[in-house]
Amino acid sequence: MDTRGILRPAALGRVFSLDRPAPPADLAHAVDRHWIVSWDLRGRDPYRSEVMTHPAVHLVLEPHGAAVYGVRRERDVRLLSGAGWAVGTKFLPGGFATLVDRPLCELTDRVLGLGALFGDRGERLARESAALEEPADKLALVHAFLRERLAAEPGPDAELVRAVVADMRDALPGTRVDEIAARHHLTTRTLQRLFRRYVGVGPKWVLQRHRLHDAIEQLGAGRGTDWTRLALDLGYFDHAHFIRDFRAVVGRTPAQYEAEAAAAPAAPRRAA
């Protein structure tokens, strides 16, 4: 399983479970994947879950309600206690934009109830999904809801934005926004405008977030790191700037995070 963005992924299978069902084929042009998280910590200490978010919008069903989460620029921190669950839908870059008549930058760092975005139909989805027990049944309602609103295929701008974001993930360290724009025959200003409308954050933020995910993955191996080499590999001029940026977003230094990863027990083997 791809654990990019999950801090301390060794907790998977020990503290909480995570399943990621694929979307139906007719929704795959807008939905990246679904995710189902559940935990039972009754009689155990609460767990601080932390995720370095992706440039994506999520529709989330939880016991206390249903909401749309815009792109979150800070890490997402949740305290898991007792028993609980959440069922989410992660949209591809540009995938959610056709559902709302507003630029996605207006949703950034915000959580909005389904009724606030979709009126009575959104409130009905929240109400009907809450009455169901099985995650698959909840997702079936989400699928029906999306089919009512999504076009059969992405528009050209949404498709372009998705291609650009994928290019950013695979870009070499140190790649600049203007270089990405030129690859796709765009000006930097046009790319920024498209990202405000279809992603919710700027292209520079997306490049930096992918770089941060790479750093977390490497540090999570817990093998001891050459900071100067890692900083250069990730496109930084020196390790001091890398350490500063990492700590500002992750909340601890790279060395502290690497030590956490090294001390964590190995994740349990999954059945084949």
N, C-alpha and C positions, 0 to 999 in steps of 0.2 A: 504494500500500500504506500502511495506517495504521502509522506508526512510533512512536506514543505509547509512551513508556517506554524506547525504545532510545536510549541516549546515543551521540552521533556517528553518526547514521544514514547518513552519507555512506560508511561502510564497507560498506554493503550492495552487493553486486555486485563489490566490489573486494577485500575481505578474506574475506568469507563470503557464501554464498547463503542465502536464506530463502524457502521456499515455505509457503503456508498452505492446505492442502486443507480444504474444508468437510466437516463430518461428514455421514453418511447422514441422510436425513430422519427416520428412526425414532429417532435418537439426538440430534437437534438440540434437544430439550427439556432436555438435560443437558450437552451438549458445545458449547462456543463455537466452537472450531476446532482443527484439528491444525496442527502446524508441523514443518517439516523444515529443519534447519540443517546445512550441510556447508562444509568449508573444506579448502584444500590450500596450506599455507604452507611446504612443503618448499623449502629454499633461501632462505627469507625470514625476517625477524624475527618473533618471536611477537607476538600482538596481544592487548591487554587489552580484553576485551568487558565492557561494563557495561550493565545493564538495571535501570531503576526498575520494580519488579514491580507487577503488578495484584492486586486482591483475588481471586485465583483459585488453585485447586489444579491441579497438573499431574502427569500420569503420563508418565514420560520413559524411553525406551529408548536406551541408549548402549552403546558397545562393551564397557565394563567391567561392565555390568549394567543392571538396570531398577529404578526406584524411584518413589515418590510424593513430591512436593515440596509441603509445606503452604505457605500464604501466607508469603512472606518479607518482613519489615518493612524490612530494610536493602536496599541495592542488591545485585543479584546480579553478582558479579565472577568472570569465568572468563579464564584465560590460554590462548588458542588457539595451538597450535603443531603442526608437522607436518601430517598430514592426519587429519581426523576428521569425525564426524557425530553428530547426535542427532535422534531422532524423538519428538515430544511430543504430548500431548493436553491442551488447556486446557479446564477445565470452567467452565461458567457458575456464577455465585454460586448456591449451593444445589444445584448439579448433582451434586457428588461426595458430598454428605452422606448420600444414601440407600444408598451402597455400604458404609458403615461404621457400626457401632453405637457411635458415640462422637461427642461434639461436636467440630467441626472446630478449635476453639481448642486442642485437644490435639495437633494436627498443626502448628500455627503455628511457623515457623522450624525445622522438623524435616524430615529426609529419611529415609524408611522404605522398606526393601526390600519388594517385592511379597509375599514370603513372610511377612513380619512382619504385614502387613495382611490378606492373603487366603489364607494357608496354602499347601497343596500346589498349588492351582489357580493362585495367583499365581506360585509358583516355576516352574510349567510354562509359563506365559505368558512369563516371562523367558527360560527355556531355549529354547523353540521360536522366539521372535522373534529370538534371537541367531543362530540357524542360518540365517536368511533374509537374502538380500542386498538385495532391493528394498524401499524404504520403504513402497510400497503394500501389499506382502505383509505387512509387519510391522503396518501399520494394520488390515489385514483381521483379524488375530488379536486386536487390541485391540477391534475392533468386536464380534467373537464373544464375547469376554470380558465386555464391557459388557452385551450383550444378555441374557446369562445372569443378570445381577444387577440391572439397572435396571428400575424400573416403567415401564409403557407411557407414562405421563405424570407430570409433577411433582406432588407433593402441594401442598395449598393454602399451607402455610407456605413451602415452597421457591419457589413461584411468586410469593408476596408479596415475599420477599427479593430475588428477581431484579428485580422491578419497582422496588423501593426503590433498589437499586444503580444501575439505569438512570436513575432520577430524579436521583440524586446527581451523576451524570456531567453531566447537562444543567442542573443547578441554577445559579442566579445566584451570582456571587461574594458571600461573606458569609453565605450561607444556613446556618442552624444546624441541629443534629441535632433539636432539639425541633420546629422548623418542618417538617422532613422527616417526622417521626413523625406530626405532626398531619395532614399531607396524606393520610396513609394510615390515618387513624383509629386510631392506636396511641399508647400512652404511650411516653415515652423509655425507661423501664425495659424495657418489652416489646420494643422495637426492639433494645436492647442484648442481651437474652437471645436473640432470634432470630439476631442476627449471630454471637454466640458459637457457636451450634449449627450454623448453615448457611454461614457465611462464614469464621470463624476469627479475625477481628479486629473491633474495635468500629466503629460507624458514624462516629464522629469521625475515626478513622484513614482510613476510606475517603474521606470528604469531603476531607481534607487531601491524600491521594494523588492524587485527581483534579485538585486545584488545582496540585499540583506538576507533574503531567503537562502541564497547560496552560502552565505557566511554561517548561518544557523545550522545548515546541513553539515558543513565541514566541522564546525565546533562540536556538534552533537556526537561525532565519532569518539570524542574524548581521548585522543591519542597524544596530545601535546602538540602545540602549534608554533610555527615560526611566524610571529606576528607581522614582521616586515614583509615576508614572502606572501602571506595571505592578503595583506592590504594591497600589495601590488597586483596580485592575481585578480583581485576584485575591482581594480581600476582606481584605487586611491593613490595619492602621491606619497603618502607616508602612513605608518601605522597609527600615529597620534590622531589623525583625522578619522581614521576608521574606528578606533576605540571610542572617540567622542560620539560619533554618529550611532554606533551600536548601543552604547549606554543610554543615549537620549531616548531611543525607541524601545529597547528591550528591557531597560530598567536595571541592568547590571552590566559589568564589564564583560568583554569576551572571555577573559580568564575565569571569571566567576561562573559564567554559563558553562564553559567547558568543564570546570570542576564538578558542577551539578550533573552534567551528562556522564562523566566518568564514574561518579558515585552511584548513579541510578542502577537498579537491578536490570538485567537483560529482560526484554519483553518476552512473554511466553510464546512458544511455538504454536502456530495455527495449524489446525488439521488440514491435510491436503484435500 
